[in-house]
């Protein structure tokens, strides 16, 4: 039986990127152009995996007219979907791009309330899958759900023999790790929140990451322009990208997850998987708005990524 990669996005969104020449507060601003994408952290992982050539299936909740547009946009990108319908309307996020300064201003919608019966429809669909090889759980929880949901989804996937990547923050991360996901991928700020203290350097990040290895096998930490750290019981690696012109940080972490998973599925060495993760994340920052990583940019960045092992 062929094992499949599934992504979970419980609070997906239509991302609407609006470009203005110069954003002026308290004045009328003329829109120069706009783009619309299906978004949400797990959805971005699915889109990036598809761009890298890894088939996958996106799971989550969708509803209303915007939900139909959301599914249609994913279909046009070649992303397979098995969404659970809900009564509420799929949310829309607005990202304002100021072309004069290069700055971006995200306006993030809260999203619809998910009812208990709708949640159980979703759980039932996941339990019925018999081909889960890798489950990526990403992003925030919609109104009506608690972090206990992440714990249950992780338990279901692990019982099926799947590897699980959890990429969330706050209480969702804190409770999620108690179910023993294979990987977690916080950024530096999210890891510091979990630690309850600042983590100002790589040494402190590694020290705290090691305290989590009784619950997870691998801690991946996004370090922004500094790259990514990989912490396991066997090895500690740090990958650093070359400098790039950053046009947007939207989706960078999700592309890094996609690059890592794509490489792992190809049975590549850990160093290569980390290198591809950093290349994909850096490539995403080179695209304005909610555009994701492009394979050509990834290929160009790969030779310049340094991976070094830290000895204890």
C-alpha positions as CSV (number, residue, x, y, z in Angstrom):
1,X,0.0,0.0,0.0
2,X,1.3,3.4,-1.0
3,X,1.7,5.8,2.0
4,X,0.4,9.3,1.5
5,X,1.3,12.7,2.8
6,X,-1.6,14.6,4.4
7,X,-1.7,18.1,5.7
8,X,-4.1,19.5,8.2
9,X,-5.2,23.1,8.3
10,X,-8.1,23.6,10.7
11,X,-8.4,27.4,10.1
12,X,-7.7,27.9,6.4
13,X,-8.1,31.3,4.7
14,X,-8.3,33.0,1.3
15,X,-5.3,35.2,1.2
16,X,-6.0,38.5,-0.7
17,X,-2.8,40.5,-1.4
18,X,-3.4,44.1,-2.3
19,X,-0.7,46.2,-3.8
20,X,-0.7,50.0,-3.3
21,X,2.0,52.5,-4.4
22,X,2.3,54.1,-1.0
23,X,0.0,53.2,2.0
24,X,-1.3,56.4,3.5
25,X,-3.2,56.3,6.7
26,X,-6.5,58.3,6.9
27,X,-6.4,58.8,3.1
28,X,-7.9,57.1,0.1
29,X,-5.5,54.5,-1.3
30,X,-5.8,53.3,-4.9
31,X,-5.2,49.6,-5.4
32,X,-2.7,49.0,-8.2
33,X,-3.3,45.3,-8.5
34,X,-4.3,42.3,-6.3
35,X,-3.8,38.5,-6.0
36,X,-5.8,35.8,-4.3
37,X,-4.5,32.5,-3.0
38,X,-5.7,29.6,-0.9
39,X,-3.8,30.1,2.3
40,X,-3.3,28.8,5.8
41,X,-0.1,27.2,7.1
42,X,-0.9,23.6,6.2
43,X,-2.3,24.7,2.9
44,X,0.9,26.5,2.1
45,X,2.8,23.3,2.9
46,X,0.5,21.4,0.5
47,X,1.1,24.0,-2.2
48,X,4.8,23.9,-1.8
49,X,5.0,20.1,-1.7
50,X,3.0,20.1,-5.0
51,X,5.5,22.6,-6.5
52,X,8.4,20.3,-5.4
53,X,6.7,17.3,-7.0
54,X,5.4,15.5,-3.9
55,X,1.8,14.4,-4.2
56,X,-0.2,15.1,-1.1
57,X,-3.8,15.6,0.2
58,X,-5.0,18.7,2.1
59,X,-7.4,18.2,5.0
60,X,-9.3,20.8,6.9
61,X,-12.6,22.7,7.2
62,X,-14.2,24.9,4.4
63,X,-17.5,26.6,4.2
64,X,-19.6,29.0,2.2
65,X,-19.0,30.7,-1.1
66,X,-15.4,31.6,-0.1
67,X,-14.9,28.0,0.7
68,X,-15.8,27.0,-2.8
69,X,-13.4,29.6,-4.3
70,X,-10.7,28.3,-1.8
71,X,-11.1,24.7,-3.1
72,X,-11.2,25.8,-6.7
73,X,-7.9,27.7,-6.4
74,X,-6.2,24.6,-4.9
75,X,-7.6,22.4,-7.7
76,X,-6.1,24.8,-10.2
77,X,-2.7,24.4,-8.5
78,X,-2.9,20.6,-8.6
79,X,-3.4,20.1,-4.8
80,X,-5.7,17.2,-3.9
81,X,-8.3,18.1,-1.2
82,X,-10.6,16.2,1.1
83,X,-12.1,19.0,3.2
84,X,-14.8,18.7,5.8
85,X,-17.7,21.1,5.1
86,X,-18.9,23.5,7.8
87,X,-21.8,25.9,8.1
88,X,-19.5,28.9,8.6
89,X,-17.8,30.9,5.9
90,X,-14.1,30.4,5.2
91,X,-12.2,33.4,6.4
92,X,-10.3,35.9,4.2
93,X,-7.0,37.5,5.2
94,X,-5.8,40.8,3.6
95,X,-2.1,41.5,3.1
96,X,-1.3,45.1,2.0
97,X,1.9,45.5,0.1
98,X,3.4,49.0,0.1
99,X,5.4,49.1,-3.1
100,X,7.3,52.2,-2.2
101,X,8.7,50.9,1.1
102,X,8.5,47.1,0.4
103,X,6.6,46.7,3.7
104,X,3.6,44.4,4.2
105,X,0.7,44.8,6.6
106,X,-1.3,41.6,7.2
107,X,-4.9,41.9,8.4
108,X,-5.8,38.4,9.7
109,X,-9.4,37.4,10.1
110,X,-10.5,35.3,13.1
111,X,-12.5,32.7,11.1
112,X,-15.7,30.8,11.6
113,X,-16.8,28.8,14.6
114,X,-16.5,25.0,14.2
115,X,-19.2,23.1,15.8
116,X,-18.6,19.8,17.8
117,X,-20.5,17.8,15.2
118,X,-18.3,19.2,12.4
119,X,-15.2,18.4,14.4
120,X,-16.3,14.8,14.7
121,X,-17.0,14.6,11.0
122,X,-13.3,15.6,10.5
123,X,-12.0,13.2,13.1
124,X,-14.0,10.4,11.5
125,X,-12.5,11.1,8.1
126,X,-9.0,11.0,9.5
127,X,-9.7,7.8,11.4
128,X,-11.0,6.1,8.2
129,X,-7.8,6.8,6.3
130,X,-5.6,3.7,6.0
131,X,-2.7,5.1,3.9
132,X,-1.4,7.9,6.1
133,X,2.4,7.9,5.9
134,X,3.1,11.5,7.0
135,X,0.8,14.0,8.7
136,X,1.7,17.7,8.8
137,X,-0.5,19.6,11.3
138,X,0.0,23.4,11.0
139,X,-1.5,26.7,12.1
140,X,-4.0,28.1,14.5
141,X,-7.2,26.6,15.8
142,X,-10.6,28.1,14.7
143,X,-13.2,29.3,17.2
144,X,-14.9,26.4,19.0
145,X,-11.8,24.1,19.1
146,X,-9.3,23.6,21.9
147,X,-5.7,22.3,21.8
148,X,-7.0,18.9,22.9
149,X,-7.9,18.5,19.2
150,X,-4.2,18.5,18.1
151,X,-3.4,15.9,20.8
152,X,-6.1,13.6,19.4
153,X,-5.1,14.1,15.7
154,X,-1.5,13.2,16.6
155,X,-2.6,10.1,18.5
156,X,-4.7,8.9,15.5
157,X,-1.8,9.4,13.0
158,X,0.8,7.7,15.3
159,X,-1.5,4.7,15.8
160,X,-1.5,4.3,12.0
161,X,2.3,4.2,11.9
162,X,2.6,7.7,10.4
163,X,5.3,10.3,11.1
164,X,3.8,13.6,12.4
165,X,5.1,17.1,12.0
166,X,3.4,19.7,14.4
167,X,3.9,23.4,13.5
168,X,1.9,25.5,15.8
169,X,2.4,27.8,18.8
170,X,1.3,28.7,22.3
171,X,-1.0,26.2,24.1
172,X,-1.5,24.2,20.9
173,X,2.2,23.4,20.8
174,X,2.4,22.9,24.6
175,X,-0.4,20.4,24.6
176,X,0.5,18.9,21.2
177,X,3.9,17.7,22.3
178,X,2.4,15.6,25.1
179,X,1.1,13.2,22.4
180,X,4.6,12.6,21.0
181,X,4.7,14.0,17.5
182,X,7.8,12.9,15.5
183,X,8.8,16.5,14.6
184,X,7.9,20.0,15.9
185,X,8.9,23.2,14.0
186,X,8.5,26.3,16.1
187,X,10.3,29.5,15.2
188,X,12.6,31.2,17.7
189,X,9.8,33.3,19.3
190,X,7.5,30.3,19.6
191,X,10.2,28.2,21.2
192,X,11.0,30.9,23.7
193,X,7.3,31.2,24.6
194,X,7.3,27.4,25.2
195,X,10.4,27.8,27.3
196,X,9.0,30.7,29.3
197,X,12.3,32.6,28.8
198,X,14.4,34.3,26.1
199,X,16.5,32.1,24.0
200,X,19.1,34.7,22.7
201,X,21.5,32.4,20.9
202,X,21.9,29.0,19.3
203,X,23.4,27.5,22.4
204,X,20.3,28.4,24.5
205,X,18.0,27.1,21.7
206,X,19.8,23.8,21.6
207,X,19.8,23.4,25.4
208,X,16.1,23.9,25.6
209,X,15.4,21.9,22.5
210,X,17.1,18.9,24.1
211,X,14.7,19.1,27.1
212,X,11.9,18.3,24.7
213,X,13.4,15.1,23.3
214,X,11.7,12.9,25.8
215,X,8.4,13.8,24.0
216,X,9.4,14.5,20.4
217,X,12.2,12.9,18.2
218,X,13.3,16.0,16.4
219,X,13.0,19.8,17.1
220,X,13.4,22.0,14.1
221,X,13.7,25.7,14.8
222,X,13.2,28.4,12.2
223,X,15.8,31.2,12.8
224,X,14.8,33.6,10.1
225,X,17.7,35.0,8.2
226,X,20.0,32.8,10.3
227,X,18.5,29.6,8.8
228,X,17.3,26.6,10.8
229,X,18.5,24.4,13.7
230,X,17.9,20.6,13.9
231,X,18.1,19.0,17.4
232,X,17.7,15.3,17.9
233,X,19.2,12.9,20.5
234,X,21.9,11.9,18.0
235,X,22.8,15.2,16.3
236,X,22.6,18.9,16.4
237,X,22.9,20.7,13.0
238,X,22.5,24.3,11.9
239,X,22.0,25.4,8.3
240,X,22.6,29.0,7.2
241,X,21.3,30.5,3.9
242,X,23.0,33.1,1.8
243,X,21.6,36.6,2.0
244,X,18.6,37.3,-0.2
245,X,16.4,40.2,-0.9
246,X,13.4,39.7,1.3
247,X,10.1,40.7,-0.3
248,X,7.7,38.9,2.0
249,X,8.0,36.4,4.9
250,X,4.5,35.0,4.3
251,X,4.7,31.2,4.0
252,X,8.5,31.0,4.5
253,X,8.2,28.6,7.5
254,X,5.6,26.5,5.6
255,X,7.9,26.1,2.6
256,X,10.7,25.1,4.9
257,X,8.5,22.3,6.3
258,X,7.6,21.2,2.8
259,X,11.3,21.1,1.7
260,X,12.2,19.1,4.8
261,X,9.3,16.6,4.3
262,X,10.0,16.3,0.5
263,X,13.6,15.4,1.1
264,X,12.9,13.0,3.9
265,X,10.4,11.1,1.7
266,X,13.3,10.8,-0.8
267,X,15.4,9.1,1.9
268,X,18.0,11.8,1.7
269,X,20.5,12.4,4.5
270,X,19.4,14.7,7.3
271,X,21.9,17.3,6.2
272,X,20.3,17.4,2.7
273,X,16.8,17.6,4.2
274,X,17.8,20.5,6.3
275,X,19.6,22.2,3.4
276,X,16.5,21.9,1.2
277,X,14.3,23.1,4.1
278,X,16.4,26.3,4.4
279,X,16.5,26.8,0.6
280,X,12.8,26.5,0.3
281,X,12.1,28.9,3.2
282,X,14.6,31.4,1.8
283,X,13.1,31.1,-1.7
284,X,9.7,31.9,-0.3
285,X,11.0,35.2,1.1
286,X,12.1,36.2,-2.5
287,X,8.4,36.2,-3.7
288,X,6.2,39.1,-2.9
289,X,2.8,38.8,-1.2
290,X,1.6,35.3,-0.7
291,X,3.6,33.7,-3.5
292,X,5.5,30.6,-2.3
293,X,8.8,29.1,-3.2
294,X,9.8,28.6,-6.8
295,X,11.8,25.5,-7.7
296,X,14.3,27.5,-9.8
297,X,15.0,29.8,-6.8
298,X,15.5,26.8,-4.5
299,X,18.0,25.2,-7.0
300,X,19.9,28.5,-7.2
301,X,20.1,28.8,-3.4
302,X,21.1,25.2,-2.5
303,X,24.8,25.5,-3.3
304,X,25.2,28.5,-1.0
305,X,23.7,26.9,2.1
306,X,26.2,25.9,4.8
307,X,25.3,23.0,7.2
308,X,27.5,22.5,10.2
309,X,27.3,20.1,13.1
310,X,27.5,21.3,16.7
311,X,29.3,19.1,19.1
312,X,28.2,19.0,22.7
